[in-house]
Amino acid sequence: MDLTILFSPLDESLYNHPYPANSFFKYIKVFGDGMPDYKGTHMAIFGVKEERGTGTNKGCANGPDEIRKKLYNLKKGNGAYRIVDLGNLNPGIDLDETYVRISEVCRILLENNVMPVILGGTHDLDFGQYRGYEEMEKLVSFLNIDAFLDLEDSKESKPSLQHIHKILLYEPNYLFSYTHLAHQSYLVDPSSAAVLEKLYFEAFRVGQIRTDIMEMEPAIRNADLLSFDITSVRSSDAPGNANAQPFGLTSEEACQLCWYAGQNEKLSSAGFYEYNPDFDDVHKKTASVIATMIWYFIEGFYNRKNESNFKSNDFLKFVVSMPVEPETLTFYKSKVTEKWWMEISYHRPGARYIRNSIIPCSYADYQTATKGEVPERYISTLAKII
């Protein structure tokens, strides 16, 4: 399919600007005079100037180009960049058609082994990002970073407040796991958090992340797609949002999470949402923060280690005897990155998914097992399998 018919080229001021020779812009191809060929590339950035999904954050449709102004001026990182910017996706006649267009673009890119990187636009656009996986015939794990849970289900609620509820109920159901990072308890209805717990999905508050951000890495390493709402970053670092909060992630923590996400070999799409230039400061601080987050995400991508052969000499194997079921727990540790994995075996006839599963975990999970306790990560994964 010719993607040109779905996109508008970038404004001339963006690609005719005199960027330095070592800038990010000089090492990518953009849709200016012609659509760049995405086939054979690693990553395709595209903007979605869509804001019909919000009631409070009008103006975020102008976010993608402001982010580009900051991103293009950053220095090129490590790795042999094969990155294109497809320009801005033309919105549909209505919001549902925009979702369909996003899903179609994501599907085409994913089928060509190209990672979509979406610049929003409102957070509900991740519904289109998620639907891009619909025809891939595999279960996916969803990672969402947001100050709110966005699980509202009333007819009066705007799509940007109910998109996660919509994703959880979507049929056909190909969602294996859902992980939410950086919500703030005083912004969340306890019943919504209880829904995630009942489904054996993970949710980590800002305080939990700040206590030990490295413990978030295994949860991030398990994801297939990332949806990042800039509302999760505190307003002093990222004021460019109508719903900006005084508490939240620091910009450094946001970049660290993006670095982890980029390193995740499973992760195949990312979206950055809810930036509104109308609420930003005169220096467009928030656009700089998001651009830097994306830069770290890309840097993480080019530092992937392709750790998948657990029988190789690059891994240490640890078998822990347990006083309860299961009789043993098997762990793997990479000699290269020192990351940990845990094996989950399940063979009972009639199980929803009969398979051996090796999932990301942390050293803390291994320590828990050595004390004779089954790690919570093992229990929640087993519950989803059956």
Secondary structure, DSSP 8 states (H G I E B T S, - for coil): --GGGGEE---HHHHSS---TTBGGGGSEESSSS----TT-SEEEEEE---TT-SS-TTGGGHHHHHHHHHHHSB--SS---EEEEEEE---SSHHHHHHHHHHHHHHHHHTT-EEEEE-S-GGGHHHHHHTTGGG-S-EEEEEE-SS------TTS-GGGTHHHHHHH-SS--EEEEEEEEE-GGGS-HHHHHHHHHTT-EEEEHHHHHH-GGGGHHHHHT-SEEEEEGGGB-TTT---STT--SSSB-HHHHHHHHHHHHH-SS--EEEEE---GGGS-TT-HHHHHHHHHHHHHHHHHTT------TTSTTEEEEEEE-SSSSSEEEEEEETTT--EEEEEEE--TT-SS-EEEEEEE-HHHHHHHHTT---HHHHHHHHHH-
